[in-house]
Amino acid sequence: MFEKLEEWMNFHTAVMKQYPRPGFLMIFSCIVALVVSWFYPKIVMGIANFEIGGHAPYQDFIFSHIRYFRLGMWVVPFLIFIVLMSISWGIHKENIKKYFR
């Protein structure tokens, strides 16, 4: 059983050595998800405190729906991570096909 796992890992390592772009995209997706999760509350609070003529038009809406904005702190980075990882997995699948040619 471990031989098959080792063979599978060696194959994907060989593909990633020859075509490293998906690996870099996977690392980039992790970094982007962390950065978005760090800046999301700051952006939401910036929008809530945005004033036009002494009036904050978005503040009431954001504070009345704060539960959804709190949920967005986890959902938005997760969705960005999933989208970027699926793109990198697609590129990796294409590279596997190139590897066999």
C-alpha positions as CSV (number, residue, x, y, z in Angstrom):
1,M,0.0,0.0,0.0
2,F,2.8,2.4,0.9
3,E,4.5,1.6,-2.4
4,K,1.6,2.9,-4.4
5,L,1.5,6.1,-2.3
6,E,5.2,6.5,-2.8
7,E,4.9,5.9,-6.5
8,W,2.0,8.4,-6.7
9,M,4.0,11.1,-4.8
10,N,7.1,10.5,-6.9
11,F,5.1,10.9,-10.1
12,H,3.5,14.2,-9.0
13,T,6.9,15.4,-7.7
14,A,8.4,14.8,-11.1
15,V,5.6,16.6,-12.9
16,M,5.8,19.6,-10.5
17,K,9.6,19.8,-11.0
18,Q,9.2,20.0,-14.7
19,Y,6.2,22.3,-14.6
20,P,6.3,24.3,-11.3
21,R,3.7,27.0,-12.2
22,P,0.8,25.3,-10.4
23,G,2.8,25.0,-7.2
24,F,3.5,28.7,-7.2
25,L,-0.2,29.4,-7.8
26,M,-1.1,27.2,-4.8
27,I,1.3,29.1,-2.6
28,F,-0.1,32.4,-4.0
29,S,-3.6,31.3,-3.3
30,C,-2.7,30.6,0.4
31,I,-1.1,34.0,0.7
32,V,-4.1,35.8,-1.0
33,A,-6.6,34.0,1.3
34,L,-4.6,35.1,4.3
35,V,-4.3,38.7,3.1
36,V,-8.0,38.9,2.3
37,S,-9.0,37.5,5.7
38,W,-6.7,40.1,7.3
39,F,-8.1,43.1,5.4
40,Y,-11.8,42.2,5.1
41,P,-12.8,43.6,8.5
42,K,-10.8,46.8,7.8
43,I,-12.5,47.3,4.4
44,V,-16.0,46.7,5.9
45,M,-15.4,49.1,8.7
46,G,-13.9,51.6,6.2
47,I,-17.1,51.4,4.1
48,A,-19.2,51.7,7.3
49,N,-17.4,54.8,8.4
50,F,-17.3,56.4,5.0
51,E,-19.0,59.8,5.2
52,I,-20.5,62.0,2.5
53,G,-21.4,65.4,3.7
54,G,-21.3,64.5,7.4
55,H,-23.6,61.5,6.8
56,A,-22.5,57.8,6.8
57,P,-24.9,56.2,4.3
58,Y,-23.8,52.6,4.6
59,Q,-23.4,52.5,8.4
60,D,-27.0,51.6,9.2
61,F,-27.1,48.9,6.6
62,I,-23.8,47.3,7.7
63,F,-24.6,47.4,11.4
64,S,-28.1,46.0,10.9
65,H,-26.6,43.1,8.8
66,I,-23.4,42.6,10.8
67,R,-24.0,38.8,11.2
68,Y,-23.7,38.4,7.5
69,F,-20.6,40.6,7.3
70,R,-19.0,38.5,10.1
71,L,-19.7,35.4,8.1
72,G,-18.1,37.0,5.1
73,M,-14.8,37.2,7.0
74,W,-14.6,33.4,6.6
75,V,-16.5,32.8,3.4
76,V,-14.8,35.3,1.1
77,P,-11.2,34.1,1.7
78,F,-12.4,30.5,1.6
79,L,-14.1,31.1,-1.8
80,I,-11.0,32.9,-3.2
81,F,-8.9,30.0,-2.0
82,I,-11.1,27.4,-3.6
83,V,-11.3,29.2,-6.9
84,L,-7.5,29.7,-7.1
85,M,-6.8,26.1,-6.0
86,S,-9.2,24.7,-8.7
87,I,-7.4,26.8,-11.3
88,S,-4.0,25.5,-10.2
89,W,-5.4,21.9,-10.1
90,G,-6.7,22.3,-13.7
91,I,-3.2,23.6,-14.8
92,H,-1.6,20.6,-13.0
93,K,-3.9,18.2,-14.9
94,E,-2.9,19.8,-18.2
95,N,0.7,19.5,-17.2
96,I,0.2,15.7,-16.5
97,K,-1.1,15.3,-20.0
98,K,2.0,17.2,-21.3
99,Y,4.3,15.0,-19.2
100,F,3.0,11.9,-21.0
101,R,3.5,13.3,-24.5
